[in-house]
Amino acid sequence: MTEDELRAALEAILLVVDEPVSEVMLAQTVEQPTERVVAALSALAEDYTATGRGFDLRRAAGGWRLYTRPEQAPFVERFVLDGQQARLTQAALETLAVVAYRQPVARSRVAAIRGVNCDGVFRTLLTRGLVEEAGIEPDSGAHLYRTTSVFLEKLGLDSVAQLPPLAPFLPDDVSALDPDIRELAGGSPEDPGDAAG
């Protein structure tokens, strides 16, 4: 692997992580020695700074991650706040509904119910403060998510127990549905305060 190929691979990985990732994990992923990966990361960080990019690469919390530069904060804030005014997409609404009715729930469970990857949608919902982390699933170690008080406020509810039942919105023959959807239909929402946290 050439130096350019290594840097490109590291950049691609760093664009999709949602928390700092260690040099060891990156080295295992790109199948290169840890020392070479650390050197490439340091070179990338220096390059981003030297070229005045709107983001930088930093080591924090035991790993590496891309961060926006502080001087770009006004633009990022404006974008995020303007995004708050925009309507949620159909995918975001579907994901939010699954979280609301199945919380606390792992991303993989939501993806299984919806039948598509929903990592990007989760980032949107987290950014808007509609969902939050609610602990770790003991069996898999996956992060669990639940709705927030902002979600309840937007819907004018005191708790998710006030969400309407799903049964009236489903076909008469729920036995023909995917098992995950049948379970979602039969599940009753729990109050976020009762969720694992």
C-alpha positions in Angstrom: 0.0 0.0 0.0 1.5 3.3 -1.0 1.5 6.3 1.3 -1.3 8.0 -0.7 -3.4 4.9 -0.6 -2.9 4.6 3.1 -3.9 8.2 3.7 -7.0 7.8 1.4 -8.1 4.7 3.3 -7.6 6.4 6.7 -9.6 9.5 5.5 -12.4 7.3 4.3 -12.7 5.5 7.6 -12.4 8.7 9.6 -15.3 10.2 7.6 -17.7 7.6 8.8 -16.8 7.1 12.5 -19.0 8.7 15.1 -16.4 8.5 17.9 -12.6 8.6 18.1 -11.0 5.4 16.7 -7.7 4.1 18.0 -4.5 3.7 16.0 -4.6 -0.1 16.7 -8.1 -0.4 15.3 -7.2 1.7 12.2 -4.0 -0.4 11.7 -5.9 -3.6 11.9 -8.5 -2.3 9.4 -6.0 -1.2 6.8 -3.6 -4.1 7.6 -0.6 -1.9 8.2 1.8 -1.5 11.1 0.5 0.8 13.9 3.7 3.0 13.6 3.0 3.6 9.9 -0.6 4.4 10.6 0.3 6.9 13.4 2.8 8.6 11.0 0.2 8.8 8.3 -2.4 10.3 10.7 0.1 12.9 12.0 1.0 13.8 8.4 -2.7 14.2 7.5 -3.3 16.4 10.6 -0.4 18.6 9.6 -1.6 18.8 6.0 -5.1 19.8 7.0 -3.7 22.6 9.2 -1.2 23.8 6.7 -3.8 24.0 3.9 -6.3 25.8 6.1 -9.1 23.2 5.8 -12.4 23.8 7.6 -11.7 20.7 9.6 -8.8 19.1 11.4 -7.7 15.7 12.6 -7.1 15.3 16.3 -6.2 12.7 18.8 -8.8 12.7 21.6 -10.3 10.2 24.0 -7.8 7.5 23.0 -8.4 7.7 19.3 -8.4 9.9 16.2 -11.4 11.8 14.7 -12.1 14.7 12.3 -13.4 17.9 14.0 -14.5 21.2 12.5 -12.3 24.1 13.3 -13.4 26.6 15.9 -13.3 29.5 13.5 -15.9 27.7 11.4 -18.3 27.4 14.3 -20.7 30.2 13.3 -21.3 28.5 9.9 -21.7 25.1 11.4 -24.1 26.4 14.0 -26.1 28.3 11.4 -26.3 25.1 9.2 -27.4 22.9 12.2 -29.9 25.5 13.5 -31.4 26.0 10.0 -31.6 22.3 9.7 -33.7 22.3 12.8 -36.4 24.2 10.9 -36.4 21.7 8.0 -38.9 18.8 8.1 -37.7 15.3 8.9 -37.4 13.0 5.9 -39.6 9.9 5.7 -36.6 7.8 6.7 -36.0 9.9 9.8 -39.7 9.7 10.7 -39.7 5.9 10.3 -36.6 5.5 12.4 -37.9 7.8 15.1 -41.1 5.8 15.2 -39.2 2.6 15.7 -37.1 4.1 18.5 -40.2 5.6 20.2 -42.1 2.3 20.2 -39.1 -0.1 20.9 -36.9 1.9 23.2 -34.3 1.3 24.3 -33.2 -0.1 21.0 -29.9 -0.7 19.2 -29.3 0.7 15.7 -29.0 -2.8 14.3 -32.5 -3.6 15.5 -33.9 -0.5 13.9 -32.1 -1.3 10.7 -33.6 -4.9 10.8 -37.1 -3.5 11.3 -36.7 -0.9 8.6 -34.8 -3.2 6.2 -32.1 -0.5 5.5 -29.0 0.9 7.1 -30.0 3.9 9.2 -26.7 5.3 10.6 -27.0 8.6 8.8 -30.6 9.0 10.0 -29.5 8.4 13.5 -26.8 11.1 13.2 -29.6 13.5 12.1 -31.9 12.5 15.0 -29.0 12.8 17.5 -28.0 16.2 16.2 -31.6 17.4 16.5 -31.8 16.1 20.0 -34.7 13.8 19.3 -32.9 10.6 20.4 -30.1 9.9 22.9 -27.9 7.1 24.0 -29.5 4.9 26.7 -26.8 2.5 27.7 -25.2 -0.6 26.2 -26.9 -3.9 25.2 -25.4 -6.5 27.4 -25.3 -9.3 24.8 -23.8 -7.4 21.9 -22.2 -4.4 23.5 -24.2 -2.2 21.0 -25.3 1.3 22.1 -29.0 1.6 22.9 -31.1 4.6 22.0 -34.3 6.2 23.3 -36.3 9.3 22.6 -35.6 12.5 24.5 -37.6 15.2 26.3 -37.3 17.3 23.1 -39.1 14.5 21.2 -41.9 14.6 23.8 -42.1 18.4 23.7 -42.3 18.4 19.9 -45.2 15.9 20.0 -46.9 17.6 23.0 -46.7 14.4 25.1 -45.8 13.8 28.8 -44.4 10.4 28.1 -44.2 7.9 25.3 -46.9 5.9 27.0 -49.3 8.5 25.4 -48.2 7.5 21.9 -51.2 6.0 19.9 -51.3 2.2 19.5 -50.0 0.9 16.2 -52.6 -1.8 15.6 -55.1 0.5 13.9 -52.5 1.5 11.3 -51.5 -2.1 10.4 -53.1 -4.5 7.9 -55.7 -6.9 9.3 -53.4 -10.0 8.8 -50.3 -9.1 10.8 -49.1 -12.7 10.7 -48.0 -12.0 7.1 -45.7 -9.2 8.3 -42.0 -9.6 9.0 -41.4 -10.9 12.5 -39.6 -7.6 13.6 -42.6 -5.6 12.4 -45.1 -7.9 14.1 -43.1 -7.5 17.3 -43.1 -3.7 16.9 -46.9 -3.7 16.4 -47.4 -5.8 19.5 -44.9 -3.9 21.7 -46.0 -1.2 24.0 -43.9 1.9 24.4 -42.0 2.4 27.7 -41.4 5.7 29.4 -37.9 7.0 28.6 -37.4 7.4 32.3 -37.8 3.6 32.7 -35.4 2.8 29.9 -31.9 1.6 30.6 -29.5 4.4 31.1 
